[in-house]
Amino acid sequence: MGRRRNPENAWMPPHVARYKNGYRFRKHGEPTKHIAGPGASQAEVWVAYEKFLAGLVQKTFTFADLVELYFAPPSTPNI
């Protein structure tokens, strides 16, 4: 478990940090992304965070997908 946030930064979404040019999303294994400017309100930071997370959603690879790949016809190479 990580350390507690500074009380003045407790309102920020998870993995969001304040830096000199505004707010950014930083999480291990994910791209670092500037999400809001330095003058952004708390609501603007949350909205930018939610928009950023919506763009990261990926389809989960299931067993059904694996079966479809197995039974799919082989693709022909371009010769």
Secondary structure, 3 states (H helix, E strand, C coil): CCCCCCHHHCCCCCCEEEECCEEEECCCCCCCEEEECCCCCHHHHHHHHHHHHHHHCCCCCCHHHHHHHHHCCCCCCCC
